[in-house]
Amino acid sequence: MTSGGAGIAISKQPGKPNKTDKTNINQDIRAKEVRVIDPEGNQLGILPTYRALATASDFGLDLVEISPNANPPVCKIMDYGRYR
């Protein structure tokens, strides 16, 4: 047997998948403007990120980047703790 670099990732915690979550939320979102979806799934349109963050704050929720490669990136207002 060889111990090459290709293999199966082993979780450090039993019962938990080995996951690197790179989802941008709130102030981690670097785009100048984003397409925003509200908690009910309605599109609010393209907003400056600072305004999208304020809107999410008004809902008491997080702004989560769900489609970072779109132009502009798509963000949804949601409870990130429940999304993960």
C-alpha positions in Angstrom: 0.0 0.0 0.0 1.1 3.5 -0.6 0.2 6.6 1.4 -0.3 9.0 -1.5 -2.0 12.4 -1.2 -5.3 11.3 -2.7 -7.6 9.7 -0.2 -10.5 10.1 2.0 -10.8 13.1 4.3 -11.2 11.9 7.9 -13.2 13.9 10.3 -11.5 15.0 13.5 -14.8 14.7 15.4 -16.8 11.5 15.4 -20.2 11.9 13.9 -19.4 15.3 12.2 -18.5 15.6 8.5 -15.1 17.1 7.6 -16.5 20.4 6.2 -14.8 23.7 5.4 -17.6 26.2 5.3 -16.6 29.2 3.1 -20.0 30.8 3.0 -19.7 34.5 3.2 -22.2 36.1 5.7 -22.8 39.7 6.7 -19.6 41.8 6.8 -17.6 39.0 5.0 -19.5 39.8 1.8 -17.1 41.8 -0.4 -19.2 42.7 -3.4 -20.2 46.4 -3.7 -23.8 45.3 -4.6 -25.8 42.1 -4.4 -29.1 40.7 -5.5 -31.2 40.3 -2.4 -33.9 37.7 -1.6 -36.0 38.3 1.5 -36.9 35.6 4.1 -40.1 34.7 2.2 -38.3 34.2 -1.1 -39.2 37.5 -2.7 -36.6 39.3 -4.7 -35.8 42.8 -3.4 -33.6 43.6 -6.3 -30.0 44.7 -6.6 -28.9 46.7 -3.6 -25.7 48.2 -2.4 -24.3 45.7 0.1 -24.5 48.2 3.0 -28.2 48.6 2.4 -28.7 44.8 2.1 -27.0 44.4 5.4 -29.2 47.1 7.0 -32.3 45.3 5.6 -31.2 42.0 7.0 -30.6 43.7 10.4 -34.1 45.1 10.2 -35.4 41.5 10.0 -33.1 40.5 12.8 -31.4 38.0 10.5 -28.2 37.4 8.5 -27.3 38.3 5.0 -26.0 35.0 3.4 -24.2 34.9 0.1 -25.8 31.9 -1.6 -24.6 32.3 -5.2 -21.2 34.1 -5.0 -20.3 33.5 -8.7 -23.4 35.2 -10.1 -23.1 38.8 -11.3 -24.0 40.4 -9.0 -23.7 37.8 -6.2 -27.1 36.5 -4.8 -27.7 36.9 -1.1 -30.6 35.7 1.0 -31.8 37.2 4.3 -32.1 34.2 6.6 -31.0 32.8 10.0 -27.5 31.5 9.1 -27.5 29.2 12.1 -30.5 27.2 10.6 -29.0 27.3 7.1 -25.7 25.5 8.0 
